[in-house]
Structure formats: structure tokens, C-alpha cells
Amino acid sequence: MAEDVRAQAEATLKEVEEITTNLLPEASGELIAVEQADPALQAEINKRMSEIDVSNTQSIIRFGSAAQAELQAISQDMLADVRNKDVGPAGDSLRSMVASLRGFSVKELDPNRKQSWWEKLLGKTKPMAEFMARYETVQGQIDGISNELLEHEHTLLKDIKSLDKLYEKTLDFYDELAVYIAAGEAKIAELDNTAIPAKEAEVQAAPEQEGVMKAQELRDLRAARDDLERRVHDLKLTRQVTMQSLPSIRLVQENDKSLVNKINSTLVNTVPLWETQLAQSVTIHRSREAANVVREANDLTNELLTKNAENLRTANAEIRKEMERGVFDIQAVEKANADLIATIEDSLRIADEGKAKRAEAEQSLIQMENDLKQTLAAAKAKETGLGDTVANSTTS
């Protein structure tokens, strides 16, 4: 981890401790009773009552809305900060860092591990070379993620402070609603006990020509009273929802505080520990690689000595055998002599056979010649009538 990131992480540690130890006040669930309120609170209730004009419907509709103005302004400021930024959870950075470091597999770091057929097909590098390449990449990833975590930490601290303000203003709004509700109920009681009975008496005492107008005023007053009652009921519902939002805000704050502590602990303690372990892994593998090279050199030396001794013995035996041999091997001379005798005998035998066949051929030729003469003589005798004489002469 870069030194500037470490320094910033340690600098924010004090701020983190101050924020996490800050306790927010609890909300009171009790509504205010006018009779039990102190003079200062009674004056505030009377001030809120003066905002109600039963003759103006808009004053009843807007009754209590002023209490939410400051709370709405704070909420809008928080939304303005969040609107154009990445709203992904900061926990993604922690998971990303863990995933990057879990990319190191102890099995893959084994230099004797055989590559799978898939790795061979893809031409993957050897485990040691891949390990070194991964380490160089992960170091850059850790520095980048550390910066990102630091940014998330500052953002969360800012959000926690904003949530403190939002909680305080929400609590003020919650208490202010109680004042408005008390003022509204007091006004309703005043209308029920004083204004409406007085207007009813005016209707009863009014002359006939004014009776209709007075009756309409009474009806309007009762309608305003009912509108005010419904508005007070809405304020009670709003107060209940506001009371539910207070623990929600605190829950978000607690989660943010826990995450800030986790991020700060990761930056200050965990990341340096991981880097140390990675550095040790690199050193261990470099030592193992050097030991493997030394072992291979020793194995090569022993192999050369053994092979040279074997080669010397083999070569010496072959040379001595050649030295002890004659110019011609007796077996070769004997075979050549036998082949020569066999050749001469074959020649004599073939010559004898040829002579006998020629003698037989000569006898065959003489016989064929005699047969031909006899045939010709017999044919001529048939033509001259002297066949028998010729035949006899030929035979004798």
C-alpha cells in the first residue's frame, strides 16, 4: 500500500473514533398536554394556534407545514450530493480486494504441478511465471482499491455527519409536530367549547331575515373545525411515520459506522498484512526455484559422470574387439570358398546337362529329317505310280 494512502487512513482514524462514539438523543413518544406544559411551551402552542384562521381554508391546509421546511432542505442537500455519483455499496471494494487476493491458489504455485490438457491447449505459462505476473498485477490492484476504499471512507464519514444533522432535524420536526398537534387540539377544543356554541346562540337569537346567513356561518365554522380535526389527524400520522424514520436513520448510521471501521481496519491493518504475506510467498518461491536449479545442476553432473563411464566402457569394448579381429574373418573365407565350389559344380552340371540335351536334340533332328524324306517320297510315288518301288528301295 502506498505511503500516502496509509497516512490518510491513519489520519482519519481519530475522526472515525469521534463519529462512532457520538450518541444521538432518543425521541419522546409522549404527546404534549397543554395543561401540563410549562409557560414557555404554552407560549409556543399559543403561537401555533394563532396561525389558524378558521375563515381561511388555506391556513388549515398549511397548518404544520412550516415545521418540515428545514428538514426538507437538509434532505435535498443530501440527495444533491448523491444524485450524480456512484451509489454502489462500498462493500464491493472489500469483496473485490478479497477476490483479487484469492486469485492465488496454493496448488497453482506448486512448481511440480502438471498442467491440465486445457492449460496446455491454451498455452498457459508455467505456475512460477504466472505467479510472478499475478503478483505484479495484484500489487497495482491493491493500491488502486486502497485509494478507492479511502474515497468510500471519506464519503461515508460525510454521510454519517449528514445523517447526524438529518436525525437532529427529524427529531426537531418530530417534537415540533407535537407542538402543532397540541395547538390544533387546543383550537378544536376552543371551537367546540366556545366558538361553535356562541355561533349557535347567535343563530338562535338572530332575526328571521338574518337567520340564513348566521346558519351558513355556523355551518362554515363547523366545516372548518372538521377540516382542522382531519389536519391534526394527518399530523399525528406524520408524527408516527417520523418516529419510525428515526430508528431507520440510526440503523443506516450504525451500518455506515461499522463499514467505516471495517474499511479503516482493512487499510491500516489488513492490507499491509496481505502485502507481507505476498512478499513472503514471492521470496519462498524464489528460494524454491533456486534450490531446484541447484538440484538440477547436481543431477546433471552425476548424470554426465555416469553416462561418460558407461560410454567409455562400451567404446573400449568395441575398439578392443575390432583390434583383435583379422583382416578377413575365417567364417567369411569359408563361406566364400563354399560358394565358389558350389558355383563351379553348378557350372559343370549345367554344361553336362546342356551337352546331353544337345545330343538328344541331334537325334531328334535326324529322326525328323528321315520322317520328312519318307513322307515326301510317298507323296511322289502316288503321282508316278512308282510308289511301291520307291518305297521298297527306300526301305532296302
Secondary structure, DSSP 8 states (H G I E B T S, - for coil): --HHHHHHHHHHHHHHHHHHT------------GGGS-HHHHHHHHHHHTT--TT-HHHHHTTTGGGGHHHHHHHHHHHHHHHTS--S-THHHHHHHHHHHTT--TTTT-TT----HHHHHHT---HHHHHHHHHHHHHHHHHHHHHHHHHHHHHHHHHHHHHHHHHHHHHHHHHHHHHHHHHHHHHHHHIIIIIHHHHHHHHHHS-HHHHHHHHHHHHHHHHHHHHHHHHHHHHHHHHHHHHHHHHHHHHHHHHHHHHHHHHHHIIIIIHHHHHHHHHHHHHHHHHHHHHHHHHHHHHHHHHHHHHHHHHHHHHHHHHHHHHHS-SS-HHHHHHHHHHHHHHHHHHHHHHHHHHHHHHHHHHHHHHHHHHHHHHHHHHHHHHHT-HHHHHHHHH-
